[in-house]
Amino acid sequence: MGTIDRLIVIALFDRVDLLDVTGPPEVFSLLQRELDEPSGYRVVLAARSLDPVTTSAGVRVLPDLTFDDVSTKAIDTLVVPGSVDTDTDRRVRALADPEVVEWVRRLAPNTRRVASVCVGAHILAAAGLLDGRRATTHWSTAQQLATEHPSVTVDADPIFIRDGDVWTGAGLSACLDLALALVADDFGETLALGVARQLVMYLKRPSGQSQFSVSLDPVSTTRRMDQLRLHITRNLAKPLNVGELARHLHVSERHVTRVFKTELGTTPAAYIESARVEAARNRLETTDDTLERVATGCGFNTVDTLTRAFRRQLNTTPTEYRNRFRLTPRS
């Protein structure tokens, strides 16, 4: 049986994010170490000309083909990275080069699947490929994507989303997770996990995993609140309530409640539960711990309390979550 030819074309253009371009090919290349026969993956970089392209990191990259050359080839996967501009107030805005948008629009119908990396979703949206679909992008430009393309259902939380034959990935390092998901789609989860080990990744995150942890939510907080969030993260298994947090900061309970509402838009109890659920999710994904041990280790104390929290926040049970997102094989 012959090897399937899987031509992967990555768009290349001025100021493109370097990791968006180099991350996926590394994943596709490392797959070969896990296989006894050729994977069939062949990665090429395409740009408007064969001149060197300067990335956002200042590193110059040489294209393999021009956009016109690619039009005559059978493409398995089209990968579209992104680029951003930052104003004087450090506000980030995704860019969508009209020439790249038109090229993507023209090629997509004859491509088995299309995947955007980070803010490359803005290019897919401009090409009309995300109309009526659910998509993600880097959290910093999610609102821009939703505003400029109201026909797209933007979900800024997952690290990648698959909607039919269109895949969208979240920010920067999530390009590895997206590429691993493409490998899993082609060769199965076991081989994708093998590639993740080659990359020395802490874990291969499922699509439902959040772009950022509770303790790293992209909000602007005071130093005192940052210290309090760190204290919560380090003491999840211990009793945590408003009184304990107030004693830790040497302030009144009323002040703690007011600070949480002002800076995080939530209550201390809700924040603590979210942090505990996140910790429990990680243990369910990566360990063989019993539900009792997970509940105790994350501060829920009982499995019933753990289950109620999962139903509130994830609309599932701990057991259902583990069966779906488990990352370590059962012995």
Secondary structure, 3 states (H helix, E strand, C coil): CCCCCEEEEEECCCCCCHHHHHHHHHHHHHHHHHCCCCCCEEEEEEECCCCCEECCCCCEECCCEEHHHHCCCCEEEEEECCCEEECCCCCEEECCCHHHHHHHHHHHHHEEEEEECHHHHHHHHHCCCCCCCEECCCHHHHHHHHHHCCCCEECCCECEEEECCEEEECCCCHHHHHHHHHHHHHHCHHHHHHHHHHCCCCCCCCCCCECCCHHHCCCCCCHHHHHHHHHHHHCCCCCCCHHHHHHHHCCCHHHHHHHHHHHHCCCHHHHHHHHHHHHHHHHHHHCCCCHHHHHHHCCCCCHHHHHHHHHHHHCCCHHHHHHHHCCCCCC
